[in-house]
Amino acid sequence: SLFVYRDEVRDLIHAYKFKRRYALSLFFAANIHAEWMRRYAPATIIPVPPRGDRFWPFKARDHVERIAARLHRDYQVPIARFLSRSQGVSQQTLDYEGRLSNLKGKFLLRDNDLVLSGREYVLLDDVFTTGATLSECADVLLAAGARNVFGLTIAID
């Protein structure tokens, strides 16, 4: 994680996600790119897909996907969109055990025949809380043949 999820960082993430301050994707992408270069290059970044939610009208403009697109466009970072996510309960309302059980089986490969052939991948998400989301995604990628899967988030709570 790049930052601790407190004070100004929490405010920035909230403004980006909920107040549509999309210009912040420039700031987040620049910092993520620097960390990717330092620790993970040339691994491919896989954005964690959002929870489908008909009550969040601007979810179609996924905030993690927006950063991933900027990473690819501005820095030529390799991006792959291998994962899909079925609808579920918001993780924010759950305790640790609830978060773990809520995500079981929610992430799938978009292509069931996809073989990830021993490569390394970096999962990209906004906030690391319990690690349940990244763990569940990593399990799917490792089962499909990924050699290593790392997690990179904007902040840790």
Rosetta blueprint (number, residue, H / E / L):
1 S L
2 L L
3 F E
4 V E
5 Y L
6 R L
7 D H
8 E H
9 V H
10 R H
11 D H
12 L H
13 I H
14 H H
15 A H
16 Y H
17 K H
18 F H
19 K L
20 R L
21 R L
22 Y L
23 A L
24 L H
25 S H
26 L H
27 F H
28 F H
29 A H
30 A H
31 N H
32 I H
33 H H
34 A H
35 E H
36 W H
37 M H
38 R H
39 R H
40 Y L
41 A L
42 P L
43 A L
44 T E
45 I E
46 I E
47 P E
48 V L
49 P L
50 P L
51 R L
52 G L
53 D L
54 R L
55 F L
56 W L
57 P L
58 F L
59 K L
60 A L
61 R L
62 D L
63 H H
64 V H
65 E H
66 R H
67 I H
68 A H
69 A H
70 R H
71 L H
72 H H
73 R H
74 D H
75 Y H
76 Q L
77 V L
78 P L
79 I E
80 A L
81 R L
82 F L
83 L E
84 S E
85 R E
86 S L
87 Q L
88 G L
89 V L
90 S L
91 Q H
92 Q H
93 T H
94 L L
95 D L
96 Y H
97 E H
98 G H
99 R H
100 L H
101 S H
102 N H
103 L H
104 K L
105 G L
106 K L
107 F E
108 L E
109 L E
110 R L
111 D L
112 N L
113 D L
114 L L
115 V L
116 L L
117 S L
118 G L
119 R L
120 E E
121 Y E
122 V E
123 L E
124 L E
125 D E
126 D E
127 V E
128 F E
129 T L
130 T L
131 G L
132 A H
133 T H
134 L H
135 S H
136 E H
137 C H
138 A H
139 D H
140 V H
141 L H
142 L H
143 A H
144 A L
145 G L
146 A L
147 R L
148 N E
149 V E
150 F E
151 G E
152 L E
153 T E
154 I E
155 A E
156 I E
157 D L
